[in-house]
Amino acid sequence: MSKFLSCIAPKNDEEKKRKLINKQISTKLKKDGKVYKATYRLLLLGAGESGKSTVVKQMKILHNPFTTQEKLDKIPDIKRNIRDSLTSILRALDMINPPVRLERPENQICATYILTTAHQLDFDYPSEFFDHAEKLWRDAGVQNCYSRSNEYQLIDSAKYFLDRVNDIRKPNYMPNDQVRMNH
């Protein structure tokens, strides 16, 4: 008789394990179903640069503000935005018609730095980068080219970040939630 029970017992244990796993899966599916039903989904359609991302970013700011770590994680992206915005403007100087020249020829050194050195793979945005960025952003030729940004591709947030180069360069710079709107 004991042989008979020992043969049945493992099956009961296996059956209990299966039932427990099945119950856990069912519970998880119910929970996920409730989360799915409580989630709002929105399909935003529109042409490029029409504000779709802005709506999403506003919703995130309202319902889920940045953590300190997320803000710190944005700093490299912000610095790249400054570099890429200036790169777009500098390349557009000769491409728009009529072309635009730098007001101060001595700023050509700054332009060369931004177009070459600042694009190296291991570039770490030293103080020199921000010096060049500030000089270029104050150059009337760059401002003129920026004012014609409808004639070439430039990110919407270019002015926001370029106006704040002096703040962004500080070692203790901490982005605010407005950065999420402009990034």
C-alpha positions as CSV (number, residue, x, y, z in Angstrom):
1,M,0.0,0.0,0.0
2,S,2.8,2.4,0.8
3,K,4.2,1.9,-2.7
4,F,0.9,2.8,-4.1
5,L,0.8,6.1,-2.1
6,S,4.4,7.0,-3.0
7,C,3.4,6.8,-6.7
8,I,0.4,9.1,-6.2
9,A,2.1,11.7,-4.0
10,P,4.5,13.1,-6.6
11,K,1.7,13.6,-9.0
12,N,-0.3,15.5,-6.3
13,D,2.8,17.7,-5.7
14,E,3.2,18.3,-9.4
15,E,-0.5,19.1,-9.7
16,K,-0.3,21.5,-6.7
17,K,2.7,23.3,-8.4
18,R,0.8,23.5,-11.7
19,K,-2.3,24.9,-9.9
20,L,-0.2,27.4,-8.0
21,I,1.6,28.5,-11.2
22,N,-1.8,28.7,-13.1
23,K,-3.2,30.9,-10.3
24,Q,-0.2,33.2,-10.3
25,I,-0.5,33.6,-14.1
26,S,-4.2,34.2,-13.9
27,T,-3.7,36.8,-11.1
28,K,-1.0,38.6,-13.2
29,L,-3.2,38.6,-16.3
30,K,-6.1,40.1,-14.3
31,K,-3.8,42.8,-12.8
32,D,-2.3,43.6,-16.3
33,G,-5.8,43.7,-17.7
34,K,-6.9,46.3,-15.1
35,V,-3.8,48.4,-15.8
36,Y,-4.5,48.2,-19.5
37,K,-8.1,49.3,-19.1
38,A,-7.0,52.2,-16.8
39,T,-4.4,53.4,-19.4
40,Y,-5.4,56.1,-21.7
41,R,-4.1,55.8,-25.2
42,L,-3.9,58.6,-27.7
43,L,-3.1,58.6,-31.3
44,L,-1.6,61.9,-32.4
45,L,-1.3,62.6,-36.1
46,G,0.3,65.6,-37.8
47,A,3.0,66.8,-40.0
48,G,6.6,67.1,-38.8
49,E,7.2,69.9,-36.3
50,S,3.5,70.3,-35.7
51,G,3.6,69.8,-32.0
52,K,2.8,66.1,-31.5
53,S,5.8,65.6,-29.2
54,T,5.1,68.8,-27.3
55,V,1.6,67.5,-26.3
56,V,3.1,64.2,-25.1
57,K,5.9,66.1,-23.2
58,Q,3.3,68.3,-21.5
59,M,1.3,65.3,-20.4
60,K,4.5,63.7,-19.0
61,I,5.4,66.9,-17.1
62,L,1.9,67.2,-15.6
63,H,1.7,63.5,-14.5
64,N,5.3,62.4,-14.1
65,P,7.9,65.1,-13.5
66,F,11.6,64.4,-14.0
67,T,13.5,62.7,-11.2
68,T,16.9,64.2,-10.3
69,Q,18.6,61.3,-12.1
70,E,16.5,61.9,-15.2
71,K,17.5,65.5,-15.2
72,L,21.2,64.6,-14.8
73,D,20.8,62.1,-17.7
74,K,19.6,64.9,-20.0
75,I,22.7,67.1,-19.6
76,P,24.7,65.2,-22.4
77,D,21.7,65.5,-24.7
78,I,21.4,69.2,-24.0
79,K,25.1,69.8,-24.8
80,R,24.7,67.8,-28.0
81,N,21.7,70.0,-28.9
82,I,23.9,73.1,-28.6
83,R,26.6,71.6,-30.7
84,D,24.1,70.2,-33.3
85,S,22.2,73.5,-33.5
86,L,25.3,75.5,-34.1
87,T,26.5,73.0,-36.6
88,S,23.2,73.3,-38.6
89,I,23.4,77.1,-38.5
90,L,27.0,77.2,-39.5
91,R,26.5,74.8,-42.4
92,A,23.5,76.9,-43.5
93,L,25.5,80.1,-43.7
94,D,26.7,79.3,-47.2
95,M,23.7,77.2,-48.3
96,I,20.9,79.7,-47.9
97,N,20.3,82.2,-50.7
98,P,21.7,84.9,-50.4
99,P,24.4,83.4,-48.2
100,V,25.2,84.9,-44.8
101,R,28.7,85.6,-43.5
102,L,30.0,85.7,-39.9
103,E,30.0,89.3,-38.8
104,R,33.3,88.8,-37.1
105,P,35.9,87.0,-39.2
106,E,37.8,86.0,-36.0
107,N,34.8,83.8,-35.1
108,Q,35.8,81.5,-38.0
109,I,38.1,79.8,-35.5
110,C,35.1,79.1,-33.3
111,A,33.1,77.8,-36.3
112,T,35.9,75.4,-37.3
113,Y,36.1,74.2,-33.7
114,I,32.4,73.5,-33.5
115,L,32.3,71.8,-37.0
116,T,35.3,69.6,-36.4
117,T,36.7,69.2,-32.8
118,A,33.2,69.2,-31.2
119,H,32.2,66.2,-33.3
120,Q,35.0,63.9,-32.2
121,L,33.7,60.6,-30.6
122,D,35.3,61.2,-27.2
123,F,34.4,64.9,-27.0
124,D,33.5,65.9,-23.4
125,Y,32.4,69.5,-23.8
126,P,35.2,71.5,-22.1
127,S,35.0,75.1,-21.2
128,E,36.5,76.0,-24.6
129,F,33.4,74.6,-26.3
130,F,31.1,76.9,-24.4
131,D,33.4,79.9,-25.1
132,H,33.1,79.2,-28.8
133,A,29.4,78.6,-28.6
134,E,28.7,81.8,-26.8
135,K,30.9,83.9,-29.3
136,L,29.1,82.3,-32.3
137,W,25.6,82.8,-30.8
138,R,26.4,86.5,-30.3
139,D,27.7,86.9,-33.8
140,A,25.2,89.0,-35.9
141,G,25.8,86.7,-38.9
142,V,24.8,83.6,-36.9
143,Q,21.8,85.5,-35.6
144,N,20.8,86.5,-39.1
145,C,21.1,82.9,-40.3
146,Y,19.1,81.7,-37.3
147,S,16.3,84.2,-38.2
148,R,16.1,82.4,-41.6
149,S,15.9,78.9,-40.1
150,N,12.8,78.3,-42.1
151,E,15.1,77.9,-45.1
152,Y,17.0,74.9,-43.6
153,Q,16.5,72.2,-41.0
154,L,17.0,73.3,-37.4
155,I,15.5,71.9,-34.2
156,D,12.8,74.0,-32.6
157,S,14.7,74.1,-29.3
158,A,17.9,75.6,-30.7
159,K,17.2,79.1,-29.4
160,Y,16.2,77.9,-26.0
161,F,19.5,76.1,-25.4
162,L,21.7,78.6,-27.2
163,D,20.3,81.4,-25.1
164,R,21.2,79.4,-22.0
165,V,24.8,78.3,-22.9
166,N,26.2,80.3,-20.0
167,D,24.0,78.4,-17.5
168,I,24.4,75.0,-19.1
169,R,28.2,75.2,-19.0
170,K,28.2,75.5,-15.1
171,P,29.3,72.3,-13.3
172,N,26.3,72.4,-11.0
173,Y,23.8,73.0,-13.9
174,M,20.5,71.2,-13.3
175,P,17.9,71.1,-16.0
176,N,14.3,72.1,-15.1
177,D,11.1,70.6,-16.4
178,Q,11.0,73.2,-19.1
179,V,13.9,71.4,-20.7
180,R,11.6,68.4,-21.2
181,M,9.5,70.7,-23.4
182,N,12.4,71.8,-25.4
183,H,14.1,68.5,-25.9
